[in-house]
Amino acid sequence: MGIRCSLGCRIAPPLPTCDLIFLRRIPPLIPNSVIDSIKQRCDIETVVSSYVSLKRTGNHLKGLCPFHSEKTPSFIVYTDTQSFYCFGCGAGGDVVNFTMRAENLDYVSAIEALAKRAGVALPESGDYNGAERGVSRQRVLQMNLEAAKFYRNMLHDERIGSPGRSYLMSRGLTGAIVSRFGLGYSPPSGKMMLSHLRSLGFKDDEIHTAYFAGKNDRGYYDYFRGRVMFPIIDVSGNVVAFGGRVLDDSKPKYLNTSNTPAFIKGKTLFALNYAKNYCSEYLILCEGYLDVISMHQAGFQQAAATLGTAITPDHARIIKKYTSKVILSYDSDEAGVAAANKAIGILEAAGVDAKVLKMEGAKDPDEFIKKYGAEKFSSLLRDSRSKFDYFLENISAKYNFDADEEKIRALGEVCKHIATVYSNIERDIYIAKTAKMFDVSAKSVANDVELQRRRASREQSRQRKEDLLKVTSGLGDLVNPDYARIPRAAKTEEDILGMLMLHSELSAVEVDGKALSEEDMPTELGKRILAFILAITDGEFSFGAMNESFSEGEISRAVGMMEKRRNLSASKETYSEYVRALRAENAKNNAHSTFSVKEILEMKRNQK
């Protein structure tokens, strides 16, 4: 039977059963026929609707883009071509590209996710990504899986895991919660994990890429040593990364996996794999692993945390998929207050309402629950402050209202804050509350708020012009850097490619005795897209087929080219006119015609 430690765990057991699925199969190479079958069963409207609220407008669907913050819908789903495009941020593609962006997956993993959704069986043998692509996401996930089992078994080892078990017991964690979160322990000796992964066939460079090994002049060594280990699980059940905490006061207290092919820190939330099932009313957002685990142990299973980093816009958009309300449960120190203020703005931009927990008598949620219990913490959640009340409370602590100069500065800061609020009704409520708090007229506050709004509008206009200048001077277009150098020709090229994507038969049209060729394309991206179109033999243009040869940004640009031509003329005559215009522009450019940045800006304006 084996002995049990005080956490209720068997010492040195075979791999224990737990809620984490550590034996998940990593499927292999997927034939094109299977990919086509998956895409046919995954209608883009159905898939996108699980992330975005769509409304039908004519023959397409429209909604708020899930990939950037916006208040006016610019995200379009085209059911006839099974594609999407956002006219705000330029994201575009087919159902696979959408899944890649929405779930932060590579192409193969997105196919895998859609296969699961469609109920399509994947092949049983093979290899997804060849060595020429470097260390693949699937390879890293395999390492993570083995590492999770290794750390878990080390925690349960009678001798090696004793320090880790003692620490977890001192934090009041039960055996059940330790098992639920798959916690483990990294041995303090230098190369146990390295040796273990080597024995499983992983190479040193792979182990280093996945952040299980560091490297110095003497070679490789274990990255995590002598730490309690927290597996980070994504919403699909994959072990994507790890966090490790020291058992004493040494630094750094926490060590986390850096970005890998399987993990981006700014797009991942700890425990969201559990919290997503309980957060329809609200999500509790914390700062640390132990805060979250303590909350789950106390029954608050809607808790999740950012991973040693401030909340990002990507975090906020991910949260928005599961809930429209967040209660921030950050530490009560100065850093926690600053983090909460930043989080409120980011969440609000994503359309998520944020409240803030007022916690006294403890520095963090973990300590509060231990001192006062779950019922008292539940009361704190009910009494959490609105974002504006929290803001006013911080202003009151920052300024002395008895001094006129400080009171004026405080009012200026409040008015500037209210000016950022989109809703007229919300602004009016805040103006009334501010007037009462500062004992001034609501009209005066409203006037100052309007002044701040006009200033902000002018600044936004200036910023837009500056951004346009960067793009037209070649500093902003990373997808097609040739565009800025020859904007007229590049714009005409995009129009032609858009027509060909919608009507590939036009490629056979001879203009002045010669069909369009790659030589006519003035940009490298244009040449590659045209070559792809000309290689189509079955008359069916597919963005999905572009994934092997084009980047995500390039595919999005191609979708934009097509959608901007969707409702415009594409007759042979129109096509011929554009080809002639392109050839004429090329002739001018070949004669070394150059433009100043000011001239390029003027050309851009004339194109709109």
VEXDREN-2710 file (C-alpha; in Angstrom, 1 decimal):
% VEXDREN-2710
k/r/px/py/pz
1/MET/0.0/0.0/0.0
2/GLY/2.9/2.4/0.7
3/ILE/3.2/5.0/3.4
4/ARG/1.4/8.3/3.3
5/CYS/2.7/11.8/4.0
6/SER/0.8/14.3/6.1
7/LEU/-0.7/15.7/2.9
8/GLY/-2.5/12.4/2.5
9/CYS/-0.4/11.4/-0.5
10/ARG/1.3/8.0/-0.9
11/ILE/5.1/8.1/-0.9
12/ALA/6.8/7.1/-4.1
13/PRO/3.7/5.7/-5.8
14/PRO/3.1/4.8/-9.3
15/LEU/1.8/7.9/-11.2
16/PRO/-1.2/9.0/-9.0
17/THR/-4.6/9.6/-10.5
18/CYS/-5.5/13.3/-10.6
19/ASP/-7.8/15.8/-12.4
20/LEU/-5.0/16.7/-14.9
21/ILE/-4.8/14.5/-17.9
22/PHE/-1.1/13.8/-18.1
23/LEU/-1.3/11.1/-20.7
24/ARG/-2.8/13.1/-23.5
25/ARG/-2.0/11.7/-26.9
26/ILE/-0.1/14.0/-29.3
27/PRO/-1.4/13.2/-32.8
28/PRO/0.9/13.0/-35.8
29/LEU/1.0/14.2/-39.4
30/ILE/-2.4/15.1/-40.8
31/PRO/-3.2/14.3/-44.5
32/ASN/-4.7/17.1/-46.6
33/SER/-7.8/15.0/-47.2
34/VAL/-8.4/14.9/-43.4
35/ILE/-7.8/18.6/-43.1
36/ASP/-10.4/19.2/-45.9
37/SER/-12.9/17.0/-44.1
38/ILE/-12.4/18.9/-40.8
39/LYS/-12.9/22.3/-42.5
40/GLN/-16.0/21.1/-44.2
41/ARG/-17.5/20.1/-40.9
42/CYS/-16.4/23.3/-39.1
43/ASP/-18.6/26.0/-40.6
44/ILE/-16.9/29.3/-39.9
45/GLU/-20.1/31.0/-38.7
46/THR/-20.6/28.3/-36.1
47/VAL/-17.0/28.4/-34.9
48/VAL/-16.7/32.2/-34.7
49/SER/-20.1/32.5/-33.0
50/SER/-18.7/30.7/-30.0
51/TYR/-16.3/33.6/-29.5
52/VAL/-18.1/36.6/-31.1
53/SER/-21.8/37.8/-31.1
54/LEU/-22.5/38.0/-34.8
55/LYS/-25.4/39.9/-36.5
56/ARG/-26.4/39.3/-40.1
57/THR/-25.9/42.2/-42.5
58/GLY/-26.9/41.4/-46.0
59/ASN/-25.0/38.3/-47.1
60/HIS/-22.4/38.4/-44.4
61/LEU/-22.1/38.6/-40.6
62/LYS/-20.7/41.4/-38.5
63/GLY/-19.4/41.7/-34.9
64/LEU/-16.9/43.2/-32.5
65/CYS/-13.4/41.9/-33.3
66/PRO/-12.0/39.5/-30.7
67/PHE/-8.5/40.4/-31.7
68/HIS/-8.5/44.1/-30.8
69/SER/-10.5/46.4/-28.7
70/GLU/-13.3/48.3/-30.6
71/LYS/-16.7/49.8/-29.9
72/THR/-18.0/49.8/-33.5
73/PRO/-18.1/46.4/-35.2
74/SER/-15.5/46.0/-38.0
75/PHE/-15.1/42.2/-37.9
76/ILE/-16.8/40.5/-40.9
77/VAL/-17.5/36.8/-41.5
78/TYR/-18.2/35.8/-45.1
79/THR/-20.0/32.5/-45.2
80/ASP/-19.7/32.2/-49.0
81/THR/-15.9/32.0/-48.9
82/GLN/-15.8/30.6/-45.3
83/SER/-13.4/33.5/-44.4
84/PHE/-13.2/36.4/-42.0
85/TYR/-11.6/39.8/-42.1
86/CYS/-11.4/42.7/-39.6
87/PHE/-11.3/46.1/-41.3
88/GLY/-10.0/47.5/-38.0
89/CYS/-6.9/45.5/-37.3
90/GLY/-6.4/43.6/-40.5
91/ALA/-6.8/40.1/-39.1
92/GLY/-8.2/37.6/-41.6
93/GLY/-8.2/34.1/-43.0
94/ASP/-10.3/30.9/-42.8
95/VAL/-11.6/28.9/-39.9
96/VAL/-8.2/27.5/-39.2
97/ASN/-6.6/30.9/-39.1
98/PHE/-9.3/32.1/-36.8
99/THR/-8.8/29.2/-34.4
100/MET/-5.0/29.9/-34.4
101/ARG/-5.5/33.5/-33.3
102/ALA/-8.4/32.9/-30.9
103/GLU/-6.7/30.0/-29.0
104/ASN/-3.0/31.1/-29.5
105/LEU/-2.2/27.9/-31.5
106/ASP/0.1/27.0/-34.3
107/TYR/-1.4/25.6/-37.5
108/VAL/-1.3/22.0/-36.6
109/SER/-2.7/22.5/-33.1
110/ALA/-5.5/24.5/-34.6
111/ILE/-6.4/21.6/-36.9
112/GLU/-6.2/19.3/-34.0
113/ALA/-8.7/21.5/-32.0
114/LEU/-11.1/21.7/-34.9
115/ALA/-10.8/17.9/-35.4
116/LYS/-11.9/17.4/-31.8
117/ARG/-14.8/19.8/-32.4
118/ALA/-15.9/18.1/-35.6
119/GLY/-15.4/14.6/-34.3
120/VAL/-12.9/13.7/-37.0
121/ALA/-10.3/11.0/-36.0
122/LEU/-6.7/11.9/-36.6
123/PRO/-3.9/9.6/-37.8
124/GLU/-2.2/7.4/-35.2
125/SER/1.4/7.6/-36.3
126/GLY/3.9/10.0/-37.9
127/ASP/5.4/13.3/-37.0
128/TYR/3.7/16.7/-37.3
129/ASN/6.6/19.1/-37.9
130/GLY/9.9/18.2/-39.5
131/ALA/13.2/19.1/-37.9
132/GLU/13.6/21.9/-40.5
133/ARG/11.0/23.9/-38.4
134/GLY/13.0/23.7/-35.2
135/VAL/11.4/22.6/-32.0
136/SER/7.7/22.3/-32.6
137/ARG/4.9/23.1/-30.2
138/GLN/4.0/19.4/-30.1
139/ARG/7.5/18.5/-29.1
140/VAL/7.5/21.0/-26.3
141/LEU/4.1/19.8/-25.1
142/GLN/5.5/16.2/-25.0
143/MET/8.3/17.4/-22.8
144/ASN/6.0/19.4/-20.6
145/LEU/3.9/16.3/-20.1
146/GLU/6.8/14.2/-19.1
147/ALA/8.1/17.0/-16.8
148/ALA/4.8/17.3/-15.1
149/LYS/4.9/13.5/-14.3
150/PHE/8.5/13.8/-13.2
151/TYR/7.9/16.7/-10.8
152/ARG/4.8/15.1/-9.4
153/ASN/6.6/11.9/-8.7
154/MET/9.5/13.8/-7.1
155/LEU/7.1/15.5/-4.7
156/HIS/5.9/12.0/-3.6
157/ASP/9.4/10.5/-3.3
158/GLU/9.9/9.8/0.4
159/ARG/13.4/11.4/0.6
160/ILE/13.7/13.9/-2.3
161/GLY/10.2/15.4/-2.0
162/SER/10.2/15.9/1.8
163/PRO/11.0/19.7/1.6
164/GLY/8.3/20.3/-1.0
165/ARG/5.7/18.4/1.0
166/SER/6.6/20.2/4.2
167/TYR/6.2/23.6/2.4
168/LEU/2.8/22.8/0.9
169/MET/1.6/21.6/4.3
170/SER/2.8/24.8/5.9
171/ARG/0.7/26.7/3.4
172/GLY/-2.4/24.8/4.5
173/LEU/-2.9/22.9/1.2
174/THR/-4.7/19.6/1.4
175/GLY/-3.6/16.5/-0.5
176/ALA/-6.8/16.8/-2.7
177/ILE/-5.9/20.3/-3.9
178/VAL/-2.3/19.3/-4.4
179/SER/-3.5/16.5/-6.6
180/ARG/-6.1/18.7/-8.4
181/PHE/-3.5/21.2/-9.5
182/GLY/-0.8/18.5/-10.2
183/LEU/1.7/20.3/-8.0
184/GLY/5.3/18.9/-7.9
185/TYR/8.8/19.4/-6.8
186/SER/12.1/20.0/-8.7
187/PRO/15.0/18.3/-7.0
188/PRO/17.8/20.6/-5.8
189/SER/20.6/18.6/-7.5
190/GLY/21.7/20.0/-10.8
191/LYS/20.8/17.6/-13.6
192/MET/18.0/15.1/-12.6
193/MET/15.4/16.6/-15.0
194/LEU/18.0/17.0/-17.8
195/SER/19.0/13.3/-17.4
196/HIS/15.3/12.2/-17.3
197/LEU/14.4/14.0/-20.5
198/ARG/17.5/12.8/-22.2
199/SER/16.6/9.2/-21.3
200/LEU/13.3/9.8/-23.1
201/GLY/15.0/10.8/-26.3
202/PHE/14.9/14.6/-26.1
203/LYS/17.9/16.5/-27.3
204/ASP/19.7/19.1/-25.2
205/ASP/18.7/22.0/-27.6
206/GLU/15.1/20.9/-27.3
207/ILE/15.3/20.7/-23.5
208/HIS/16.9/24.2/-23.5
209/THR/14.2/25.7/-25.8
210/ALA/11.5/24.3/-23.5
211/TYR/13.2/26.0/-20.5
212/PHE/14.0/22.8/-18.6
213/ALA/17.7/23.4/-18.9
214/GLY/19.9/26.4/-18.5
215/LYS/23.3/26.7/-20.1
216/ASN/26.7/28.1/-19.0
217/ASP/30.4/27.5/-19.8
218/ARG/30.3/24.1/-18.2
219/GLY/27.3/22.9/-20.2
220/TYR/23.6/22.3/-19.5
221/TYR/21.9/22.2/-16.0
222/ASP/18.4/22.0/-14.6
223/TYR/16.6/25.3/-14.9
224/PHE/14.2/24.6/-12.0
225/ARG/16.0/23.4/-8.8
226/GLY/14.7/23.0/-5.3
227/ARG/11.3/24.6/-6.0
228/VAL/7.6/23.7/-5.6
229/MET/6.3/23.3/-9.2
230/PHE/3.0/24.6/-10.5
231/PRO/2.0/23.2/-13.9
232/ILE/0.3/25.8/-16.1
233/ILE/-2.5/24.2/-18.0
234/ASP/-4.3/25.8/-21.0
235/VAL/-8.1/25.6/-21.5
236/SER/-7.6/22.5/-23.8
237/GLY/-5.9/20.6/-21.0
238/ASN/-2.3/20.9/-22.3
239/VAL/0.6/21.4/-19.9
240/VAL/2.1/24.5/-21.6
241/ALA/4.5/25.8/-18.9
242/PHE/5.6/25.8/-15.3
243/GLY/6.1/28.2/-12.4
244/GLY/8.5/27.3/-9.6
245/ARG/8.6/28.8/-6.0
246/VAL/11.5/28.6/-3.7
247/LEU/10.9/27.2/-0.2
248/ASP/12.7/30.0/1.6
249/ASP/13.3/33.7/1.2
250/SER/16.0/33.5/-1.5
251/LYS/15.6/35.3/-4.8
252/PRO/14.1/35.0/-7.3
253/LYS/11.0/33.9/-5.3
254/TYR/9.3/32.7/-8.4
255/LEU/10.9/31.3/-11.6
256/ASN/8.6/30.9/-14.7
257/THR/9.0/29.3/-18.1
258/SER/9.7/32.0/-20.6
259/ASN/8.0/32.1/-24.0
260/THR/8.3/28.9/-25.9
261/PRO/6.7/27.4/-29.1
262/ALA/3.9/26.2/-26.8
263/PHE/3.5/29.2/-24.4
264/ILE/3.2/32.9/-24.5
265/LYS/3.1/34.4/-21.0
266/GLY/1.0/37.4/-21.9
267/LYS/-1.8/35.2/-23.4
268/THR/-2.1/32.6/-20.6
269/LEU/-3.9/32.6/-17.3
270/PHE/-3.2/30.2/-14.5
271/ALA/-6.2/28.0/-13.5
272/LEU/-8.4/29.3/-16.3
273/ASN/-8.8/25.7/-17.4
274/TYR/-10.9/25.3/-14.2
275/ALA/-12.2/28.8/-13.7
276/LYS/-13.8/29.0/-17.2
277/ASN/-16.5/26.6/-16.0
278/TYR/-17.4/28.7/-13.0
279/CYS/-17.0/32.3/-14.0
280/SER/-20.2/33.1/-16.0
281/GLU/-21.2/35.6/-13.2
282/TYR/-17.7/36.9/-12.6
283/LEU/-14.0/35.9/-12.6
284/ILE/-11.7/36.6/-9.6
285/LEU/-8.4/37.7/-10.9
286/CYS/-5.4/37.3/-8.6
287/GLU/-1.6/37.9/-8.8
288/GLY/-0.2/34.6/-7.6
289/TYR/-0.4/30.8/-7.9
290/LEU/-1.0/30.2/-4.2
291/ASP/-3.7/32.9/-4.0
292/VAL/-5.6/31.1/-6.7
293/ILE/-5.1/27.6/-5.2
294/SER/-6.2/28.8/-1.8
295/MET/-9.4/30.3/-3.3
296/HIS/-10.2/27.0/-5.1
297/GLN/-9.6/25.1/-1.9
298/ALA/-12.0/27.4/-0.1
299/GLY/-14.6/26.9/-2.8
300/PHE/-14.0/30.0/-5.1
301/GLN/-13.4/28.0/-8.3
302/GLN/-13.9/31.1/-10.5
303/ALA/-10.3/32.3/-9.6
304/ALA/-7.5/32.7/-12.0
305/ALA/-4.2/34.6/-12.1
306/THR/-1.8/36.3/-14.5
307/LEU/1.7/34.6/-14.6
308/GLY/4.1/36.9/-12.8
309/THR/3.3/39.7/-15.2
310/ALA/0.8/42.6/-15.4
311/ILE/-2.5/41.9/-17.2
312/THR/-2.2/42.4/-21.0
313/PRO/-4.8/43.3/-23.6
314/ASP/-4.6/39.7/-24.8
315/HIS/-5.4/38.5/-21.3
316/ALA/-8.5/40.8/-21.2
317/ARG/-9.7/39.6/-24.6
318/ILE/-9.4/36.0/-23.4
319/ILE/-11.3/36.7/-20.2
320/LYS/-14.0/38.4/-22.3
321/LYS/-14.7/35.0/-24.0
322/TYR/-15.9/33.6/-20.6
323/THR/-17.3/36.5/-18.6
324/SER/-18.1/40.2/-18.8
325/LYS/-17.2/41.0/-15.2
326/VAL/-14.0/40.7/-13.2
327/ILE/-13.3/41.2/-9.5
328/LEU/-9.6/42.2/-9.0
329/SER/-8.2/40.5/-5.9
330/TYR/-4.7/42.0/-5.8
331/ASP/-2.3/42.5/-2.9
332/SER/-3.1/45.5/-0.8
333/ASP/0.4/47.1/-1.0
334/GLU/1.4/50.0/-3.3
335/ALA/2.4/47.7/-6.1
336/GLY/-1.0/45.9/-5.9
337/VAL/-2.9/49.2/-6.1
338/ALA/-0.9/50.3/-9.2
339/ALA/-1.5/46.9/-10.8
340/ALA/-5.2/47.2/-10.2
341/ASN/-5.4/50.6/-11.7
342/LYS/-3.7/49.4/-14.8
343/ALA/-5.9/46.3/-15.0
344/ILE/-9.1/48.3/-14.8
345/GLY/-8.2/50.3/-17.9
346/ILE/-7.1/47.3/-19.9
347/LEU/-10.2/45.3/-19.0
348/GLU/-12.5/48.2/-19.7
349/ALA/-11.0/48.6/-23.2
350/ALA/-11.9/44.9/-23.8
351/GLY/-15.5/45.5/-22.7
352/VAL/-15.0/43.8/-19.3
353/ASP/-16.4/45.5/-16.2
354/ALA/-14.0/45.5/-13.3
355/LYS/-14.5/45.8/-9.6
356/VAL/-11.8/45.8/-6.8
357/LEU/-11.7/43.8/-3.6
358/LYS/-11.1/45.9/-0.5
359/MET/-9.0/43.7/1.7
360/GLU/-7.9/44.8/5.2
361/GLY/-6.0/42.8/7.8
362/ALA/-4.1/40.7/5.3
363/LYS/-1.6/41.4/2.5
364/ASP/-3.1/39.0/0.0
365/PRO/-6.1/36.7/-0.5
366/ASP/-4.2/33.6/0.6
367/GLU/-3.4/35.2/4.0
368/PHE/-7.0/36.6/4.3
369/ILE/-8.7/33.3/3.8
370/LYS/-6.4/31.6/6.3
371/LYS/-7.0/34.3/9.0
372/TYR/-10.7/35.0/8.5
373/GLY/-12.2/32.1/6.5
374/ALA/-14.1/31.6/3.3
375/GLU/-17.4/33.2/4.5
376/LYS/-15.7/36.5/5.3
377/PHE/-13.9/36.4/2.0
378/SER/-17.3/35.8/0.3
379/SER/-18.6/39.0/2.0
380/LEU/-15.6/40.9/0.6
381/LEU/-16.6/39.8/-2.9
382/ARG/-20.1/41.0/-2.4
383/ASP/-18.9/44.4/-1.2
384/SER/-16.2/44.8/-3.9
385/ARG/-16.0/48.4/-5.1
386/SER/-16.8/49.7/-8.5
387/LYS/-13.9/50.9/-10.6
388/PHE/-14.8/54.5/-10.2
389/ASP/-15.3/54.3/-6.4
390/TYR/-11.9/52.6/-6.3
391/PHE/-10.4/55.4/-8.3
392/LEU/-11.9/58.1/-6.1
393/GLU/-10.6/56.3/-3.0
394/ASN/-7.1/56.4/-4.4
395/ILE/-7.4/60.1/-5.2
396/SER/-8.6/60.8/-1.7
397/ALA/-5.5/59.0/-0.3
398/LYS/-3.2/60.8/-2.7
399/TYR/-4.3/64.5/-2.2
400/ASN/-5.1/66.8/0.7
401/PHE/-8.5/68.3/-0.1
402/ASP/-8.1/71.0/2.5
403/ALA/-5.4/72.6/0.4
404/ASP/-6.9/74.4/-2.6
405/GLU/-3.9/73.7/-5.0
406/GLU/-4.1/69.9/-4.2
407/LYS/-7.8/69.9/-4.5
408/ILE/-7.6/71.5/-8.0
409/ARG/-5.0/69.0/-9.1
410/ALA/-7.1/66.1/-7.8
411/LEU/-10.2/67.5/-9.7
412/GLY/-8.1/67.7/-12.9
413/GLU/-7.0/64.1/-12.5
414/VAL/-10.6/63.0/-11.9
415/CYS/-12.0/65.0/-14.9
416/LYS/-9.3/63.5/-17.2
417/HIS/-10.3/60.0/-16.0
418/ILE/-14.0/60.6/-16.6
419/ALA/-13.2/62.0/-20.1
420/THR/-12.0/58.5/-21.1
421/VAL/-15.5/56.9/-20.4
422/TYR/-17.4/56.1/-23.5
423/SER/-20.9/56.0/-22.2
424/ASN/-22.7/59.4/-21.8
425/ILE/-24.9/58.0/-19.0
426/GLU/-21.9/56.6/-17.1
427/ARG/-20.1/60.0/-17.5
428/ASP/-23.1/61.9/-16.1
429/ILE/-23.2/59.6/-13.0
430/TYR/-19.5/60.0/-12.4
431/ILE/-19.7/63.8/-12.9
432/ALA/-22.5/64.0/-10.3
433/LYS/-20.6/61.9/-7.8
434/THR/-17.4/64.0/-8.3
435/ALA/-19.3/67.3/-7.8
436/LYS/-20.7/66.0/-4.5
437/MET/-17.4/64.7/-3.3
438/PHE/-15.5/67.9/-4.1
439/ASP/-18.3/70.3/-3.2
440/VAL/-18.4/72.0/-6.7
441/SER/-21.1/72.4/-9.3
442/ALA/-21.8/69.5/-11.7
443/LYS/-21.7/72.0/-14.6
444/SER/-18.1/73.0/-13.8
445/VAL/-17.1/69.3/-13.7
446/ALA/-18.9/68.6/-16.9
447/ASN/-17.2/71.5/-18.7
448/ASP/-13.7/70.4/-17.6
449/VAL/-14.5/66.8/-18.7
450/GLU/-15.6/68.1/-22.1
451/LEU/-12.3/70.1/-22.4
452/GLN/-10.3/67.0/-21.6
453/ARG/-12.3/65.0/-24.3
454/ARG/-11.5/67.6/-26.9
455/ARG/-7.8/67.5/-26.0
456/ALA/-7.8/63.7/-26.2
457/SER/-9.5/63.8/-29.6
458/ARG/-6.8/66.2/-30.9
459/GLU/-4.1/64.0/-29.5
460/GLN/-5.6/60.9/-31.2
461/SER/-5.8/62.7/-34.5
462/ARG/-2.1/63.7/-34.2
463/GLN/-1.1/60.1/-33.3
464/ARG/-3.0/58.8/-36.3
465/LYS/-1.1/61.1/-38.6
466/GLU/2.2/60.1/-37.0
467/ASP/1.4/56.4/-37.4
468/LEU/0.5/57.0/-41.1
469/LEU/3.8/58.8/-41.6
470/LYS/5.6/55.8/-40.1
471/VAL/3.9/53.4/-42.4
472/THR/4.5/55.4/-45.6
473/SER/8.1/55.9/-44.7
474/GLY/8.6/52.2/-44.5
475/LEU/8.7/51.9/-40.7
476/GLY/5.3/50.4/-40.1
477/ASP/4.5/47.8/-42.7
478/LEU/6.3/44.6/-41.6
479/VAL/4.1/42.3/-43.8
480/ASN/4.9/44.1/-47.1
481/PRO/7.8/46.5/-46.6
482/ASP/8.0/47.2/-50.3
483/TYR/4.6/49.0/-50.2
484/ALA/6.0/52.3/-48.8
485/ARG/8.6/52.6/-51.5
486/ILE/6.1/52.3/-54.4
487/PRO/2.6/53.0/-52.9
488/ARG/0.7/53.6/-56.2
489/ALA/2.0/50.4/-57.8
490/ALA/1.6/48.4/-54.6
491/LYS/-2.0/49.6/-54.2
492/THR/-2.9/48.6/-57.8
493/GLU/-1.2/45.3/-57.3
494/GLU/-3.4/44.6/-54.3
495/ASP/-6.5/45.5/-56.3
496/ILE/-5.5/43.1/-59.0
497/LEU/-4.7/40.3/-56.6
498/GLY/-8.1/40.8/-54.9
499/MET/-9.9/40.4/-58.2
500/LEU/-7.9/37.2/-59.0
501/MET/-8.8/35.7/-55.6
502/LEU/-12.4/36.3/-56.3
503/HIS/-12.3/35.4/-60.0
504/SER/-9.2/33.2/-60.7
505/GLU/-10.3/32.8/-64.3
506/LEU/-9.1/36.4/-65.0
507/SER/-5.5/35.2/-64.8
508/ALA/-5.9/33.8/-68.3
509/VAL/-6.9/37.2/-69.7
510/GLU/-4.2/38.6/-72.0
511/VAL/-3.7/42.3/-71.7
512/ASP/-2.1/43.9/-74.8
513/GLY/-1.1/40.4/-75.9
514/LYS/0.4/39.3/-72.6
515/ALA/-1.1/37.6/-69.5
516/LEU/-0.2/38.9/-66.0
517/SER/3.0/37.3/-64.7
518/GLU/5.2/37.5/-61.6
519/GLU/7.4/40.0/-63.4
520/ASP/4.5/42.5/-63.3
521/MET/4.3/42.3/-59.5
522/PRO/6.2/45.2/-57.9
523/THR/6.5/43.7/-54.4
524/GLU/7.9/40.4/-53.3
525/LEU/4.7/39.5/-51.4
526/GLY/2.7/40.3/-54.5
527/LYS/4.9/38.0/-56.6
528/ARG/4.4/35.1/-54.1
529/ILE/0.6/35.5/-53.9
530/LEU/0.3/35.7/-57.7
531/ALA/2.4/32.5/-58.0
532/PHE/0.1/30.8/-55.5
533/ILE/-3.0/31.9/-57.5
534/LEU/-1.5/30.8/-60.8
535/ALA/-0.7/27.4/-59.4
536/ILE/-4.4/26.7/-58.6
537/THR/-5.6/24.0/-61.0
538/ASP/-9.1/23.2/-59.7
539/GLY/-10.5/26.8/-59.8
540/GLU/-10.9/26.8/-56.0
541/PHE/-9.0/29.5/-54.1
542/SER/-8.4/28.6/-50.4
543/PHE/-6.8/30.6/-47.7
544/GLY/-6.2/27.4/-45.8
545/ALA/-3.9/26.2/-48.5
546/MET/-1.7/29.3/-48.0
547/ASN/-0.7/28.2/-44.4
548/GLU/2.2/26.2/-45.6
549/SER/3.9/29.0/-47.5
550/PHE/2.6/32.3/-46.0
551/SER/2.8/33.8/-42.5
552/GLU/-0.3/34.6/-40.5
553/GLY/0.1/38.3/-41.3
554/GLU/0.6/37.7/-45.0
555/ILE/-2.6/35.6/-45.1
556/SER/-4.5/38.4/-43.3
557/ARG/-3.2/40.9/-45.9
558/ALA/-4.4/38.6/-48.7
559/VAL/-7.8/38.3/-47.2
560/GLY/-8.0/42.1/-47.0
561/MET/-7.1/42.4/-50.7
562/MET/-10.0/40.1/-51.6
563/GLU/-12.6/41.6/-49.3
564/LYS/-11.9/45.2/-50.4
565/ARG/-12.7/44.1/-54.0
566/ARG/-15.7/42.0/-53.1
567/ASN/-18.4/44.4/-54.1
568/LEU/-16.5/46.2/-56.8
569/SER/-16.4/45.5/-60.6
570/ALA/-14.3/42.6/-61.7
571/SER/-15.1/42.5/-65.4
572/LYS/-12.4/41.7/-68.0
573/GLU/-12.4/45.3/-69.0
574/THR/-11.8/46.5/-65.4
575/TYR/-9.2/43.9/-64.8
576/SER/-7.4/44.9/-68.0
577/GLU/-7.4/48.6/-67.0
578/TYR/-5.8/47.7/-63.7
579/VAL/-3.1/45.6/-65.3
580/ARG/-2.3/48.4/-67.8
581/ALA/-2.1/50.9/-64.9
582/LEU/0.2/48.6/-63.0
583/ARG/2.5/48.2/-65.9
584/ALA/2.6/51.9/-66.4
585/GLU/3.5/52.5/-62.8
586/ASN/6.2/49.9/-63.0
587/ALA/7.7/51.7/-65.9
588/LYS/7.7/55.0/-64.0
589/ASN/9.3/53.3/-61.0
590/ASN/11.9/51.6/-63.1
591/ALA/12.9/55.0/-64.4
592/HIS/13.9/55.8/-60.8
593/SER/11.0/58.1/-60.0
594/THR/11.2/58.9/-56.3
595/PHE/8.8/60.5/-53.9
596/SER/9.2/62.4/-50.7
597/VAL/7.4/61.3/-47.6
598/LYS/5.1/64.3/-48.0
599/GLU/4.2/63.2/-51.5
600/ILE/3.6/59.6/-50.4
601/LEU/1.2/60.9/-47.7
602/GLU/-0.6/62.9/-50.4
603/MET/-0.9/59.8/-52.6
604/LYS/-2.3/57.8/-49.7
605/ARG/-5.0/60.5/-49.1
606/ASN/-5.9/60.5/-52.8
607/GLN/-6.3/56.7/-52.7
608/LYS/-9.0/56.8/-50.0
END
